[in-house]
Amino acid sequence: MVCSGKIGHELAACRRELGSTDTAIITVERLYPFPERELASELVRFPATARARWVQEEPENQGAWSFVAPRLVKSAGRVVENVSRPESPAPAVGSARRHVMEQRTLLTEAFA
């Protein structure tokens, strides 16, 4: 999976908790200019059958997904799935308890 920002740390912690050894996490810290060659050289190390996912904690209609999607597909050379919160008119849910619940769901979906 590919991500940017603090979600990468949360994914790594979740991977440790799950004891997962079959999932790579690639964190892209510079989105512009997009590091197509660097990312392609990382992704080529994985089998063509491996699932490629972009994970972001922002809602699908916010965050980097709309910018990253076509560039990531080009770098990955395969279909890339998006794992994010559902589309929303607001960047935050307005409830700490709901945020924690959504974040837990997001991390679970990332490893599903």
HELIX and SHEET records of a PDB file:
HELIX    1   1 ILE A    7  LEU A   18  1                                  12    
HELIX    2   2 GLU A   36  LEU A   43  1                                   8    
HELIX    3   3 TRP A   65  ALA A   76  1                                  12    
HELIX    4   4 ALA A   96  ALA A  110  1                                  15    
SHEET    1   A 4 ILE A  26  THR A  27  0                                        
SHEET    2   A 4 VAL A   2  CYS A   3  1                                        
SHEET    3   A 4 ALA A  52  PRO A  59  1                                        
SHEET    4   A 4 VAL A  80  ARG A  85  1                                        
END                                                                             
